[in-house]
Amino acid sequence: MRKYNLAAFCFLFLLTSCTISNKNSEPTSEMELSESESLAKDQTSNSLTYEVGEAYENVTFDQPLHFTSAYDDSNKVFIVERTGKIYVMDNQPDVTTKEVFVDLSNKISTNGNEMGLLGLAFHPDFKQNGYYYVNYTTQEETVISRFKADLKSYETDLNSETIFMTFPQPYTNHNGGHLAFGFDGYLYIGTGDGGGSGDPQNNTQDLTEIHGKLLRIDVDKKTDESEYSIPEDNPYEGNSENYREEIFAYGFRNPWKFSFDAQKEELWLADVGQNVLEEINLVESGKNYGWRLKEGTKEYIPDNSTNDQTLEGPIWVYDHSQGQSITGGYIYNGSENPSLKGAYIYGDFISGRVWALKKSEDGQIKNKELLDTDLMISSFGLDENGELVIVDFNGKLYKLIEKR
């Protein structure tokens, strides 16, 4: 039986509490389900097996949500705890110590189980400017801000905080939280639909609202009104309809991790489902990914004023017999698991399953379950060498190991 600590159980409860059936949702289409099942069975077979092993046996964390590198040639890794601290440590399997990189515990609120310190992104020029960006919640709102670290000591003066953006959260759940710099140098920010069950305020389809979106801003150019500017090629830059110009794409329920494949210039985003389906999207500028009109490939609360032909469908879905809360991952280009080269590795927070998905040049999808774990997979991450780390919300970090 899967074992959870109390905090982990509370976080799990929040993630699953919105999967209660909605009277407006459509019944599962047998044709859609059978198609999904046939795709799920179309997996590349080989003699390899996979297992997980502890990446750093001697260190543990409190409700970790993110693992990343500053890409500053230091071979350091950084771990974000929901409860407010970010740790830094040497990227060595036998590391025995971790240091507090910054402690934001006094700035954040964790009163809701999906609230807290939710995201971290290092500026592409961190090695020169020491800038990094965080996403956290207070009692009332989400805050996107920048801090400056000392490049020698890695110490942060909390007074160096520059707030870039705040927006209210009507409920405590569905806060999104991930942020990352794209291959274009802009900062991308994932926002949830504002919470509640079924997006009761219909935020995701409202372009004047910031919830249920993927945002894109230029943090290197401030304006008279803001610490950031809008990239000129953002889809709603300069619009006259009062649409939020920060919006890059929309129609997301609760995007839980997105990542960039710089080689193919693709943006992969995992969106947590409601009652039936979890989904993976390839995100492009200005497109509508459907929520709450659709949950994955299924109708949820359709709107006759919206043409389904204008909605962008997911490239992959799985139903709740496989898992109930998708955790997005990364395209793997490391060297430790050569069989996974070029595959998108992702998992599920509830079931603990880990999959590898490959998309061919002609768009064909192959999806393979690698293993079924007892982990509560809250995140994946990459070190400076491109090696994948699995973050377990219970406190440990793991690596995939391929075995012949």
C-alpha positions in Angstrom: 0.0 0.0 0.0 1.2 3.5 -0.8 2.4 5.4 2.3 1.9 9.1 2.8 2.9 11.5 5.5 0.2 13.8 6.8 1.3 16.9 4.7 1.5 14.8 1.6 -1.9 13.3 2.2 -3.4 16.8 2.5 -1.8 17.9 -0.8 -3.1 14.7 -2.4 -6.6 15.4 -1.1 -6.6 18.9 -2.6 -5.5 17.6 -6.0 -8.1 14.9 -6.1 -11.0 16.8 -4.4 -12.0 18.4 -7.7 -12.5 15.2 -9.5 -16.1 14.8 -8.2 -18.6 14.3 -11.0 -20.1 17.5 -12.5 -23.7 17.3 -13.6 -22.8 19.3 -16.7 -20.0 17.0 -17.9 -20.6 14.7 -20.8 -20.5 10.9 -20.3 -17.4 9.2 -21.6 -17.5 8.4 -25.3 -16.9 4.7 -25.8 -15.3 5.5 -29.2 -12.9 8.1 -27.6 -12.0 5.8 -24.7 -11.3 2.8 -27.0 -9.1 5.0 -29.1 -7.2 6.2 -26.1 -6.8 2.6 -24.8 -5.5 1.4 -28.2 -3.0 4.2 -28.2 -1.9 3.4 -24.7 -1.2 -0.2 -25.7 0.8 0.9 -28.7 4.1 1.0 -26.8 7.6 0.3 -28.0 8.6 -3.1 -26.8 12.2 -4.0 -25.9 14.2 -6.0 -23.5 15.0 -3.0 -21.2 13.5 -2.5 -17.8 13.6 0.5 -15.6 13.8 1.2 -11.9 14.2 4.2 -9.6 17.1 4.7 -7.3 17.8 7.5 -4.8 19.7 10.3 -6.5 21.1 11.7 -3.2 20.8 9.2 -0.5 21.9 11.4 2.4 19.5 14.4 2.0 15.8 14.8 2.4 13.4 17.8 2.0 10.1 19.1 3.3 7.4 18.8 0.6 9.7 19.4 -2.4 8.0 20.7 -5.6 10.8 21.6 -7.9 14.4 20.7 -8.8 16.5 22.7 -11.2 20.0 24.1 -12.0 21.2 27.7 -12.5 23.3 26.6 -15.5 26.2 28.7 -14.2 28.8 25.9 -14.5 28.8 25.4 -10.8 27.3 21.9 -10.9 25.0 23.0 -8.1 21.3 22.0 -7.9 18.4 23.8 -6.3 15.4 22.3 -4.6 12.2 24.2 -3.9 10.1 23.3 -0.8 6.4 24.3 -0.8 6.9 25.5 2.8 9.1 28.4 1.7 12.8 27.4 1.5 15.0 26.8 -1.5 18.1 24.7 -0.9 21.3 24.5 -2.9 23.7 21.6 -2.8 26.5 20.0 -4.9 25.3 17.7 -7.6 27.0 14.6 -6.2 25.3 11.3 -5.3 27.2 11.2 -2.0 26.5 14.8 -1.0 25.7 15.0 2.7 24.9 18.7 3.2 22.4 21.2 1.8 22.5 24.9 2.3 19.6 27.3 2.5 19.7 29.4 -0.7 16.8 31.6 0.4 14.1 31.4 3.0 10.8 32.9 2.0 8.7 31.3 4.8 7.7 34.7 6.2 6.5 36.0 2.9 4.2 33.1 1.8 1.0 31.5 2.9 0.5 27.7 2.9 -3.0 27.9 4.4 -4.3 26.1 1.4 -2.7 22.8 0.4 -1.9 24.0 -3.1 -0.5 27.3 -1.8 3.1 28.1 -0.9 6.4 28.6 -2.7 5.5 27.0 -6.1 8.1 27.9 -8.7 11.7 29.0 -9.4 13.5 30.1 -12.6 17.0 31.4 -13.0 17.7 34.2 -15.4 19.5 33.0 -18.5 22.3 35.4 -17.5 22.3 34.4 -13.8 26.0 33.8 -14.0 26.5 37.5 -14.6 23.5 39.2 -12.9 22.5 36.9 -10.1 18.8 37.2 -10.9 16.2 34.5 -10.2 12.4 34.5 -10.2 9.9 32.9 -7.9 6.2 32.2 -7.8 4.5 32.2 -4.4 1.2 32.7 -2.8 0.2 35.0 0.0 -3.2 34.7 1.8 -4.9 36.6 -1.0 -2.8 36.5 -4.2 -0.1 35.0 -6.3 3.2 36.9 -6.5 5.8 36.8 -9.3 9.0 38.4 -8.1 12.7 38.6 -8.7 15.6 38.3 -6.2 19.3 38.9 -6.6 21.8 36.4 -5.2 25.5 37.1 -4.5 27.4 35.3 -7.2 30.2 34.1 -4.8 28.3 33.3 -1.6 24.9 32.5 -3.1 23.4 34.6 -0.3 20.2 36.6 -1.0 19.3 39.9 0.5 15.5 39.7 1.0 15.4 43.4 0.4 16.5 42.8 -3.2 13.0 41.6 -4.1 11.4 43.3 -7.0 7.7 42.4 -7.5 6.8 41.9 -11.2 3.2 40.8 -11.0 0.5 40.0 -8.5 -3.0 38.7 -9.1 -5.8 37.5 -6.8 -6.7 33.9 -6.2 -10.4 33.4 -5.7 -9.9 29.9 -4.2 -6.9 28.2 -2.6 -6.4 25.6 -5.2 -5.5 25.6 -8.9 -2.7 28.1 -8.6 -0.5 26.7 -11.3 2.9 27.9 -10.1 5.6 26.9 -12.6 7.7 29.4 -14.4 10.6 29.0 -16.8 12.6 30.9 -19.3 12.0 29.8 -22.9 14.6 29.4 -25.7 13.5 33.0 -26.7 14.7 34.5 -23.4 11.3 35.4 -22.2 9.7 34.3 -18.9 6.7 32.0 -19.2 4.3 31.6 -16.2 1.6 29.0 -15.8 -1.6 30.0 -14.0 -4.4 27.8 -12.9 -8.1 28.6 -13.5 -8.5 30.2 -10.1 -9.8 27.1 -8.3 -13.1 25.6 -7.3 -14.5 22.7 -9.3 -15.2 23.1 -13.0 -13.9 26.7 -13.3 -17.1 28.2 -11.8 -16.1 31.7 -13.0 -15.2 30.6 -16.5 -11.8 32.3 -16.2 -10.0 30.2 -18.7 -12.0 31.3 -21.7 -12.0 35.0 -20.6 -9.1 36.8 -22.2 -9.5 39.7 -19.9 -8.6 37.4 -16.9 -5.2 36.1 -16.1 -6.3 32.7 -14.8 -6.1 29.5 -16.8 -3.4 30.9 -19.0 0.3 30.5 -20.0 1.8 34.0 -19.8 4.9 35.3 -21.5 6.8 38.5 -20.5 10.1 40.3 -21.1 11.7 40.8 -17.8 14.7 42.6 -19.3 12.7 45.6 -20.4 10.7 47.6 -18.0 8.1 50.3 -18.8 6.8 53.3 -17.0 3.9 51.2 -15.7 5.6 47.9 -15.0 8.8 46.1 -14.2 8.4 44.0 -17.4 7.2 44.6 -21.0 5.1 42.6 -23.5 7.0 40.9 -26.3 6.0 42.4 -29.6 5.0 39.0 -31.0 2.7 38.1 -28.1 -0.7 37.3 -29.7 -2.6 40.1 -27.9 0.1 42.7 -27.7 -1.5 46.1 -28.4 -5.1 44.8 -28.6 -8.0 47.2 -28.1 -10.4 44.6 -26.4 -8.8 44.9 -22.9 -7.4 41.4 -23.3 -4.4 40.7 -21.1 -1.4 41.3 -23.3 0.7 38.8 -21.2 -1.3 35.9 -22.5 0.6 33.5 -24.8 -1.9 30.7 -24.8 -5.1 29.9 -22.8 -7.7 27.2 -21.9 -5.8 25.4 -19.1 -7.3 24.0 -16.0 -4.2 23.7 -13.8 -1.0 23.4 -15.8 1.4 21.4 -13.6 4.8 21.8 -15.1 5.8 22.8 -18.6 9.2 22.6 -20.4 11.0 23.5 -23.6 12.6 21.3 -26.1 15.2 23.7 -27.5 16.3 21.4 -30.3 12.8 21.4 -31.8 11.7 24.6 -30.3 8.6 23.0 -28.8 6.8 23.8 -25.6 5.3 20.8 -23.7 2.7 21.4 -21.0 0.8 19.0 -18.8 -2.7 20.0 -17.6 -4.4 18.3 -14.7 -7.8 16.9 -15.5 -11.2 17.2 -13.8 -13.2 13.9 -13.8 -11.9 11.7 -16.6 -8.8 12.6 -18.5 -5.2 14.0 -17.9 -3.6 15.7 -20.9 -0.4 16.7 -22.6 -0.3 19.7 -24.9 2.2 21.1 -27.4 1.6 24.8 -26.9 1.7 27.4 -29.6 1.1 31.1 -29.5 -2.5 32.3 -29.3 -4.1 28.9 -29.3 -7.0 27.9 -27.1 -6.5 24.5 -25.4 -10.2 24.0 -24.5 -10.9 24.0 -20.7 -13.7 24.4 -19.5 -15.4 23.7 -22.9 -13.5 20.4 -23.0 -11.6 18.1 -20.6 -8.9 16.7 -22.9 -10.7 15.3 -25.9 -14.2 15.2 -24.2 -16.8 17.8 -23.9 -17.2 19.3 -20.4 -19.3 22.4 -20.5 -19.7 23.2 -24.2 -20.5 26.7 -25.4 -22.4 27.1 -28.6 -20.7 30.4 -29.3 -17.3 28.7 -29.6 -16.5 26.7 -32.7 -14.7 23.4 -31.7 -12.6 23.8 -34.8 -10.8 26.7 -33.1 -9.8 24.6 -30.1 -6.4 22.9 -30.0 -6.6 19.3 -28.8 -4.0 17.6 -26.7 -1.4 15.3 -28.3 -1.9 12.7 -25.6 -4.5 11.8 -22.9 -4.9 9.1 -20.3 -7.9 8.2 -18.2 -8.2 8.0 -14.5 -7.6 4.3 -14.4 -4.0 5.2 -15.1 -3.6 8.2 -12.8 -5.5 11.3 -11.6 -3.0 14.1 -11.5 -0.5 14.5 -14.3 3.0 15.9 -13.5 4.7 17.3 -16.6 8.3 16.5 -17.3 11.1 17.0 -19.8 12.5 15.9 -23.1 15.4 13.7 -22.1 18.8 14.3 -23.7 21.1 13.0 -21.0 23.6 10.1 -21.3 22.7 7.8 -18.4 19.6 6.3 -20.0 20.3 6.2 -23.8 17.1 4.3 -24.6 15.1 7.4 -23.5 17.0 9.9 -25.7 14.5 12.3 -27.2 11.6 11.0 -25.2 9.3 13.2 -23.0 9.4 11.7 -19.5 6.4 12.5 -17.4 4.4 10.9 -14.5 1.4 11.0 -12.2 1.2 12.4 -8.7 -1.5 10.0 -7.6 -0.6 6.7 -9.2 3.2 7.1 -9.2 3.4 5.9 -12.8 6.2 7.1 -15.0 5.9 7.1 -18.8 8.1 8.0 -21.9 6.4 9.5 -24.9 8.0 9.9 -28.3 6.7 12.0 -31.1 8.0 11.1 -34.6 8.7 13.7 -37.3 5.4 12.9 -38.9 3.5 13.4 -35.6 3.0 9.8 -34.6 2.9 9.2 -30.9 4.4 6.2 -29.0 3.8 6.1 -25.3 5.5 3.5 -23.0 5.0 3.0 -19.3 8.4 2.7 -17.7 7.4 1.7 -14.2 4.8 2.0 -11.5 6.3 3.5 -8.4 5.2 4.3 -4.8 6.3 7.9 -5.3 4.2 11.0 -5.1 5.7 12.6 -8.2 5.4 16.3 -7.6 8.0 17.3 -10.3 10.8 16.3 -12.6 14.0 18.3 -13.1 17.2 18.4 -15.0 20.7 19.0 -13.8 23.4 20.8 -15.8 24.3 17.6 -17.6 20.7 17.0 -18.7 20.1 14.1 -16.4 16.6 13.7 -15.1 15.6 13.8 -11.4 12.2 12.7 -10.1 10.9 14.7 -7.1 8.9 12.8 -4.5 6.6 15.0 -2.4 7.4 12.8 0.6 10.9 14.3 0.6 13.4 12.3 -1.5 14.9 12.7 -5.0 15.2 9.8 -7.4 16.8 8.9 -10.8 15.6 6.5 -13.5 17.9 3.6 -14.1 17.7 1.5 -17.2 18.6 -2.2 -16.9 19.2 -4.7 -19.6 
